[in-house]
């Protein structure tokens, strides 16, 4: 893919054909509307055709010609980015102002990272998520974000009924851990003594499981001692000094230097935070380890209880993750495109993509369109957006614009930015991440093993995978028994651990790796992992694996300040992102990037602020 891109000439790019050629498709093939993009399998997320033009703009400095003629009539607002923040901005504007809105997005589906995956297996329609996962801690949302959820018809209270929190425990299923043959000599699958994101391990099985871990006897005892450790390795330091010490060292260094935990035990612990932060404990502070209740931190005595449990369960999850929120927003903006009225009907509602971009409609959502330049007009009364679509370079104009795409692209897109704001934008880069959806014809192997979610230390691909959250909503029902088809979810955060690299350095190396990997590379590793972990439960990859969708996000989680590397005073209320998001004339910045907060409420709060900046 990259070699084809590099063969393109400057003239190809300026003529607006680079995007389609780079993807190896004709413009007609590339931009033909899919009846259901969420049903496409293979390599998705930032799929071929969605990023090549942006790469030529940002990496190679190629600048598009600005067409003299304007496409479409004047819009009141143009939103760049059809993810949750961009769609929310369009909705908020229409709610308070009314007018003509154009939302453009470089992907073939709306929602941004809130990606929906669909499969049809054995006559069953299976729905999963390929990005933004759940509504986390909605009680802590800002007043505006709570109101926005309510106004688009999302109510979190029914999830206490829709999410079956006892589903796996009733079936005797618990978190597992897979020790790969490549690292431990043979494939071993056992209960995970650390538990997982859905709850702690069962104390009744912890000690017996640990006795069977493929470690030396000394390492098993060291692991056991660490789990039960409630002492204080820094007894002579004040609380303030203790916090400073913990902030300045990684959790893995804490284990090695203060608790003398053996390397083989540290390696098992290293990657368990990848699903939360996108990287491991070699790049996160020991203070964060205390906050998240990691082993060996319970007795530090630095104020309050360790762990970050706010008492609100992690249950606010649609079968397609937060793609349902994107659907709710689009249904408000373009009601005729998505049927139904209730929150529950969002899950099985079909989308008529032919109705998203209709001439004369109050809101138009234009997919497969990459913005290349944003520029305030000379009179200061409008914004011109140059973009590429279907092999053509076009220019649209709006009275206002909101940049709700990846903020890191803005310096390449906006020649008006001053140096200080460019530097602030460059400070943070998104964290690469891959979400993998696997449709299986049955999940008997999980039932046989007695596990629902499996962690894989030192994995070359998925650091964890398992059955999806047990949510039944509306007419969509979570799988009822192991003989039925189901969706497995796997996570992959590409890192370069234990090399002394910072988070940013690991992010850049991981991002490069994602662009180098073909779908066949992912497929081979997925097959190897499923076979190694589930073979003992009777899983046959050729027989039982029906389909794979790899949602690749080289620019995944929004950058959140990391106290191990960033100044301690940086947080979501203070840091370079405040300068980075400053409006530029009639252009305002949204996206969770601009909030330094990688969650739905970050996207919503950014949209609220951007609309307020432009319209008071």
ZADOLO-883603 format. One record per residue (C-alpha): residue in one letter; x, y, z. Coordinates in steps of 0.001 Angstrom, whole numbers, padded with zeros to 6 digits, always signed. Layout:
BEGIN
AXYZ...
END
This chain:
BEGIN
X+000000+000000+000000X+002672+002508+000986X+004825+001756-002057X+001894+002448-004369X+001314+005728-002568X+004915+006811-003004X+004795+006162-006743X+002205+008919-007184X+003361+012174-008703X+002690+015658-007427X+000538+016244-010474X-001603+013190-009610X-002253+014638-006170X-003019+018140-007380X-005469+016736-009896X-007295+015008-007085X-006755+011391-008089X-004199+010340-005484X-006746+009013-003028X-008346+006531-005389X-005146+005382-007068X-003384+004870-003750X-006120+002545-002619X-005754+000483-005786X-009338+001243-006803X-010991+003362-009430X-012918+006409-008172X-016176+004694-009144X-015291+001557-007143X-013885+003416-004165X-016751+005844-003676X-019698+003671-004645X-021997+003786-001635X-022039+000510+000256X-025552-000500+001306X-024097-001289+004732X-020452-000332+005405X-020649-001791+008914X-021081-005221+007340X-017748-005065+005526X-015056-007339+006897X-011285-007396+006482X-009277-004247+007217X-011552-001500+008535X-011174+001437+010936X-008827+003750+009037X-009439+001655+005958X-007661+001945+002590X-008979+005036+000869X-009493+007031+004062X-005982+008231+004879X-003726+008376+001810X-004502+011964+000831X-004056+013133+004432X-000674+011413+004580X+000507+013142+001436X-000621+016436+002891X+000957+015995+006343X+003992+013859+005578X+005062+015100+002171X+003808+018662+002258X+001862+018382-000983X-000652+021199-001223X-003934+020956-003141X-004943+023547-005657X-007929+025578-004473X-010716+025377-007083X-012067+028705-008252X-015587+027385-008467X-017480+026590-005278X-019274+023266-004830X-022804+023631-003419X-024376+026780-002074X-023173+028619+001020X-023559+026609+004239X-024121+028129+007651X-021761+025600+009225X-019279+023087+007857X-018114+020366+010240X-014949+018472+009384X-015214+015021+010951X-018314+012859+011292X-017384+011227+014593X-019205+011762+017870X-017825+015265+018375X-018565+016422+014831X-022067+014966+014777X-022743+016447+018207X-021589+019871+016986X-023928+019652+013986X-026821+018631+016229X-026170+021378+018776X-026017+023985+016031X-029248+022791+014433X-030899+022648+017851X-030127+026279+018687X-029774+027992+015310X-031197+025983+012436X-029742+026507+009002X-027719+024573+006446X-025026+022239+007735X-022520+020073+005895X-020627+017355+007754X-017747+015757+005861X-015793+012651+006808X-012968+010741+005155X-014392+007293+005959X-017119+005310+004207X-019242+005316+007366X-020100+007907+009990X-019195+007702+013679X-015414+008072+013536X-013928+005773+016180X-017458+004783+017201X-017392+001994+014643X-020054-000694+014178X-019266-004234+012969X-021936-006609+011657X-021865-010266+010655X-024376-012818+009450X-023582-016321+010708X-025882-019351+010730X-028894-017185+009995X-028113-014879+012928X-027333-011163+012674X-024397-010478+014969X-023481-006954+016032X-020217-005827+017621X-018101-002732+018068X-014856-001737+016411X-013971+001386+018368X-015442+003623+021056X-016787+001081+023490X-019078+002290+026280X-020547+005294+028039X-018137+005459+030965X-019310+006999+034263X-022224+009038+032849X-023077+010417+036296X-019804+012375+036129X-020629+014010+032770X-020909+017763+032576X-024386+019246+032644X-024192+019959+028916X-023033+016435+028024X-025816+014904+030123X-028369+017115+028410X-027006+016193+024982X-027377+012475+025712X-030927+013071+026874X-031821+015225+023863X-030787+012511+021400X-032803+009902+023288X-030048+008067+025183X-031019+007023+028721X-028439+005066+030708X-030801+003884+033452X-032303+000952+031465X-028849-000604+031087X-029139-001822+034664X-031676-004218+033131X-030198-004637+029640X-026689-005544+030850X-026796-008980+032484X-024094-008641+035130X-024576-012190+036361X-024462-013806+032918X-020985-015339+033180X-020930-016083+036885X-024156-018121+036563X-022348-020231+033992X-019260-020689+036123X-017118-018589+033740X-014270-016352+034899X-011348-014370+033471X-008541-016501+032064X-004912-016119+031112X-003144-017747+028168X+000557-018509+028453X+001662-018914+024845X+003833-021834+023779X+006203-019409+022058X+006988-017781+025415X+006361-020556+027954X+007177-023756+026088X+003583-024937+025767X+000111-023424+025604X-001359-023132+029082X-004785-021594+029806X-005677-021009+033454X-007805-018680+035595X-006347-015181+035742X-005423-014488+039371X-005559-010753+038619X-009159-010730+037406X-009981-008337+034586X-011901-005147+033798X-015173-006883+034683X-014150-007746+038224X-011509-009205+040521X-010430-012825+040516X-012277-015387+042594X-010194-015867+045773X-011353-019477+045964X-009516-020392+042765X-006643-017916+042912X-004101-019913+044914X-004735-023213+043159X-004519-021529+039740X-001278-019792+040654X+000256-023147+041615X-000153-024201+037980X+001316-021081+036339X+004301-022032+034117X+006832-020228+036310X+009611-021422+038557X+008619-022289+042113X+010432-019187+043355X+008600-016934+040870X+005217-018422+041817X+005874-017690+045454X+007029-014164+044608X+003811-013665+042606X+001722-014948+045511X+003539-012704+047976X+002992-009680+045714X-000742-010290+045436X-001094-010473+049210X+001397-007697+049990X-000091-004840+052006X+003078-003270+053370X+004675+000099+052693X+008044+000045+050872X+008532+003784+051531X+007780+004097+055278X+010181+006962+055982X+008739+009358+053366X+005965+011863+053925X+002785+011458+051911X+003826+014290+049583X+007337+012912+049056X+005929+009434+048553X+003561+010648+045849X+006385+012478+044083X+008558+009367+044168X+005767+007195+042807X+004957+009732+040094X+008548+009745+038863X+008979+005993+038406X+007106+003445+036322X+005040+000795+038055X+007375-001878+036667X+010373-000041+038134X+008495+000176+041429X+008059-003586+041425X+011696-004191+040569X+013426-001561+042691X+011228-001415+045794X+009623-004853+045970X+012247-007002+044229X+009641-008695+042039X+011267-011104+039531X+011253-010225+035846X+009016-013129+034797X+006325-011912+037183X+006690-008304+036039X+006256-009383+032420X+002939-011033+033250X+001711-007797+034821X+003132-005455+032203X+000425-005451+029524X-002792-005654+031521X-003375-001899+031233X-003164-001788+027432X-006929-001824+027051X-007232+001192+029357X-004294+003380+028347X-003094+001801+025099X+000343+000922+026493X+001857-001034+029346X+003107-000484+032867X+006639+000218+031653X+005281+003611+030486X+002902+004412+033355X+003746+005676+036824X+003669+003726+040048X+001231+006373+041314X-001157+005369+038543X-000600+001779+039613X-001792+002776+043081X-004831+004558+041643X-005821+001449+039690X-005279-000881+042635X-002363-002812+041199X-000695-005495+043350X+001841-004193+045841X+000302-000737+046307X-002439-001345+048893X-000343-000372+051920X+001284+002816+050641X-000890+005010+052857X-000965+008056+050597X-004537+009158+051144X-007842+007408+050635X-008321+003992+049151X-006333+002963+046124X-008224+002154+042970X-010423+004534+040969X-013821+002903+041438X-016445+005634+041561X-019223+003196+042467X-020842+003346+039019X-020735+000031+037132X-019234-000245+033655X-022463-001429+032033X-023616+001360+029713X-022811-000494+026535X-024792-000958+023321X-024101-004117+021285X-022354-001880+018738X-020673+000226+021406X-020963+003966+020958X-021820+003584+017286X-025383+003633+018619X-024766+007183+019876X-023586+008175+016398X-026744+006625+014990X-028859+008534+017496X-027222+011799+016405X-027679+011070+012695X-031311+010121+013293X-031871+013543+014856X-030065+015312+012019X-031473+013276+009101X-034568+011447+010434X-035465+009839+007130X-032100+008017+006966X-032591+005922+010130X-035952+004537+011155X-037442+004201+014619X-037756+006604+017513X-036579+004805+020636X-033080+004166+021941X-033760+000441+021758X-034610+000551+018052X-031196+002004+017175X-029512-001395+017408X-031367-003135+014574X-032353-000077+012538X-031065-000008+008977X-029377+003108+007603X-030265+004410+004145X-026912+005861+003134X-028377+007321-000049X-030278+009832+002106X-027277+011182+004027X-026219+013750+001404X-029345+015068-000323X-029464+018419-002107X-031583+020918-000191X-031616+018995+003094X-030947+021059+006259X-028074+018716+007173X-025925+016855+004674X-023456+014153+005737X-020840+013597+003040X-018702+010473+003409X-015513+009449+001575X-014440+013089+001586X-011083+014239+002967X-010603+017866+004003X-007253+019208+002797X-007347+022915+003622X-009256+025244+005948X-009010+028976+005311X-010915+032029+006509X-011985+034140+003552X-010255+037481+003017X-013291+039414+004231X-013478+037344+007423X-017096+036404+006805X-016761+032737+005813X-014494+029703+005698X-013385+027845+002571X-012795+024103+002888X-010864+022396+000109X-011384+018643+000003X-011024+015591-002211X-013987+013406-003127X-014450+010727-005782X-011129+011650-007391X-011929+015356-007562X-010719+018407-005673X-013644+020538-004488X-014169+023693-002467X-017138+024252-000174X-017834+027405+001808X-019554+027949+005141X-020176+030965+007324X-018489+029013+010118X-016466+025805+010408X-015695+023349+013193X-012652+021126+012891X-013773+017925+014631X-011253+015590+013038X-007788+014669+014245X-006406+017955+015558X-002840+016917+014739X-003700+017386+011053X-004589+021058+011455X-001088+022548+010964X-000932+020886+007546X-004465+022024+006679X-004585+025575+007981X-001923+028013+006723X-003188+030740+009066X-002040+028983+012246X+000692+030795+014124X+003819+029023+015336X+002842+028846+019019X-000481+027174+018259X+001211+024767+015846X+003644+023741+018590X+000814+023229+021045X-001046+021016+018572X+002095+019011+017865X+002616+018298+021569X+000166+015422+021706X-000369+012504+019332X-003138+009957+019492X-002421+006465+020787X-002515+003675+018149X-005060+000953+018801X-006701-001967+016993X-010061-003476+017884X-010681-006886+016340X-014144-008413+015920X-014291-012161+015271X-017517-013954+014414X-017581-017563+015604X-020129-020226+014824X-020304-021209+018479X-018542-020454+021771X-018450-023957+023236X-014699-023713+023824X-015164-020798+026234X-017853-022685+028122X-015692-025802+028249X-012709-023838+029575X-014937-021960+032016X-013657-018571+030813X-015236-015583+029122X-012251-013251+028680X-008599-014219+028203X-005532-012080+028871X-002370-012909+026923X+000940-011632+028351X+003707-010928+025804X+001248-011359+022932X+002404-010285+019456X-001163-009205+018671X-004215-009363+020942X-003299-008696+024552X-006828-009770+025475X-009885-011244+023785X-013159-012857+024703X-016916-012826+024538X-018540-009420+024234X-020492-007697+026988X-023777-009562+027720X-026251-006903+026602X-029739-007582+025233X-031667-004521+024111X-034881-004109+022159X-035228-007013+019748X-031512-007802+019832X-030635-010637+022189X-027190-011610+023421X-026235-015206+022680X-028169-017565+024951X-026108-020757+024854X-022683-021985+023696X-024071-023651+020575X-025070-020291+019083X-022932-017908+016999X-021324-015001+018824X-018909-012110+018410X-015509-012170+020083X-013749-008904+020774X-009956-008557+020830X-007700-005579+021547X-004235-004853+020178X-002145-001861+021257X+001206-001942+019397X+004026-001044+021784X+007778-001505+022144X+008077-002404+025822X+011128-002728+028053X+013402-000764+025711X+013495+002433+027719X+011212+004201+025228X+008742+006866+026322X+005050+006606+025597X+005319+008900+022567X+008250+006932+021155X+006332+003700+021574X+003245+005266+019987X+005181+006315+016894X+006831+002931+016489X+003503+001186+017000X+001769+003424+014470X+004403+002644+011849X+003921-001047+012506X+000169-000798+011927X+000658+000804+008533X+003100-001947+007560X+000735-004788+008484X-001556-006266+005857X-004847-007944+006683X-003178-011309+006017X-000663-010526+008787X-003451-009890+011274X-005353-012940+010114X-002398-015279+010619X-001742-014006+014149X-005427-014153+015081X-005689-017752+013917X-002562-018688+015878X-003881-017035+019050X-007327-018564+018902X-005876-021981+018179X-003347-021780+021013X-005797-020487+023613X-008995-022348+022707X-007837-025643+021241X-008018-027235+024674X-011729-026364+024801X-012416-028074+021483X-012161-024984+019258X-011317-025722+015613X-010279-022541+013815X-011178-023744+010323X-014549-024998+011471X-015577-022435+014074X-014146-019082+012950X-016574-017487+010492X-015239-013956+009810X-012789-011299+010980X-012997-007507+010963X-009822-005651+011941X-010566-002078+013012X-007206-000367+012681X-006801+003013+014385X-003222+004298+013967X-004561+007486+015579X-006783+005955+018257X-007194+007197+021807X-006951+010953+022251X-003752+011881+024076X-004221+012146+027830X-001381+013593+029856X+000929+010982+031324X+002489+012098+034599X+005522+009864+034064X+006599+012086+031146X+004451+015232+031235X+004597+018039+033815X+002467+017146+036849X+000335+020259+036448X-000929+019117+033033X-004445+017672+033044X-007690+018061+031114X-008092+021555+032594X-004515+022714+032048X-001967+022012+029341X-000944+022759+025744X-004319+021572+024441X-005873+024822+025701X-003737+026816+023258X-004057+024131+020578X-007846+024468+020507X-008039+028265+020347X-010463+029380+017616X-009028+030864+014477X-011442+033423+013117X-014543+031505+012104X-012885+028121+012695X-013275+026358+016053X-011775+023063+017216X-013691+020085+018602X-012831+016358+018960X-011778+014734+022240X-008176+015706+021321X-009029+019276+022190X-010154+018199+025666X-007213+015855+026419X-009898+013374+027451X-010415+010175+025436X-014050+009531+026303X-017521+010291+024953X-017993+013225+027311X-014695+014659+026055X-016083+014599+022507X-019384+016115+023648X-017817+018851+025776X-015562+019794+022861X-018590+020115+020569X-020464+022220+023124X-017514+024584+023491X-016882+024889+019735X-020511+025728+018952X-020570+028266+021773X-017380+029899+020459X-018884+030395+017018X-022469+031220+017885X-022353+032641+021406
END
